Amino acid sequence: MGALSTTWAAVAAVGLATVVIKASGPVVLGDRPLPAWLRGPLGHLAPALLAALVATAVLARDGRLVVDARLAGLAAAGVAIALRAPILVVVVAAAAVTALLRALG
């Protein structure tokens, strides 16, 4: 099995697992709501996963911790978000700071 076939098999397996997981909720719970003790953690799961993905993309390279222009771009995006800037401004600010620091360095 080639690398491409292995990749597509993994994509198909993850897709199938996603469908099974999403379908199991209504099947198991029926018309009942989720228990309160489960709603809290599930509400925080997506933001936590997104934060982990962003941190990994910004701070890791080849399995090492790297602090470079990407971190400054992320900080600029954080400032823009704190100032309640529109998403387009957030993205442009992050890209501009990152590009400027890469050009200078």
C-alpha positions in Angstrom: 0.0 0.0 0.0 1.6 3.3 -1.1 1.8 6.5 1.0 -1.1 8.1 -0.8 -3.3 5.0 -0.2 -2.4 5.0 3.5 -3.2 8.7 3.8 -6.6 8.2 2.2 -7.3 5.2 4.3 -6.6 7.3 7.4 -8.8 10.1 6.1 -11.6 7.6 5.5 -11.2 6.0 9.0 -11.3 9.4 10.7 -14.3 10.4 8.7 -16.1 7.2 9.6 -15.2 7.6 13.3 -16.6 11.1 13.2 -19.9 10.0 11.7 -20.2 7.2 14.3 -19.4 9.5 17.2 -21.8 12.2 16.0 -24.6 9.7 15.4 -24.1 8.0 18.8 -25.3 11.0 20.7 -28.9 11.1 19.4 -29.1 7.3 19.4 -27.9 7.0 23.1 -29.6 10.1 24.5 -32.8 10.2 22.3 -34.8 13.3 23.3 -33.0 13.8 26.6 -30.6 16.7 27.0 -27.0 16.2 27.9 -26.3 15.9 31.6 -25.2 19.2 33.2 -21.8 17.8 34.3 -21.0 17.0 30.6 -22.2 20.2 29.0 -19.6 22.3 30.8 -16.5 20.4 29.6 -18.0 19.9 26.1 -18.5 23.7 25.7 -14.8 24.3 26.4 -13.5 21.5 24.2 -13.5 23.2 20.8 -11.8 26.4 22.0 -9.2 24.4 23.9 -8.4 22.2 20.9 -8.2 25.3 18.6 -5.8 27.0 21.1 -3.6 23.8 21.2 -3.5 23.7 17.4 -2.6 27.4 17.2 0.1 27.1 19.9 1.6 24.0 18.2 1.6 25.7 14.8 3.2 28.9 16.1 5.7 27.6 18.7 6.8 24.2 17.2 9.1 23.3 14.4 10.6 19.9 13.9 9.7 18.9 17.4 11.4 21.8 19.0 10.2 25.0 20.7 10.8 28.0 18.4 10.1 31.6 19.2 10.2 33.6 15.9 8.1 36.1 13.9 5.1 33.9 14.0 4.7 34.5 17.8 4.9 38.2 17.3 2.2 37.9 14.6 0.0 35.9 17.0 0.6 38.6 19.7 -0.5 41.2 17.2 -3.7 39.2 16.5 -4.3 38.9 20.2 -4.0 42.7 20.7 -6.4 43.3 17.7 -8.9 40.9 19.2 -8.6 42.5 22.6 -9.4 45.9 20.9 -12.4 44.2 19.3 -11.1 44.7 15.7 -13.0 43.0 12.8 -11.6 39.6 11.9 -10.1 41.0 8.6 -8.1 43.5 10.6 -6.9 40.8 13.0 -5.7 38.7 10.1 -4.0 41.6 8.3 -2.3 42.8 11.6 -0.9 39.3 12.3 0.3 38.9 8.7 1.8 42.3 8.6 3.7 42.0 11.8 5.0 38.5 10.9 6.0 39.7 7.4 7.7 42.8 8.8 9.8 40.9 11.3 10.8 38.3 8.7 11.8 41.0 6.3 13.9 42.7 9.0 15.4 39.5 10.3 
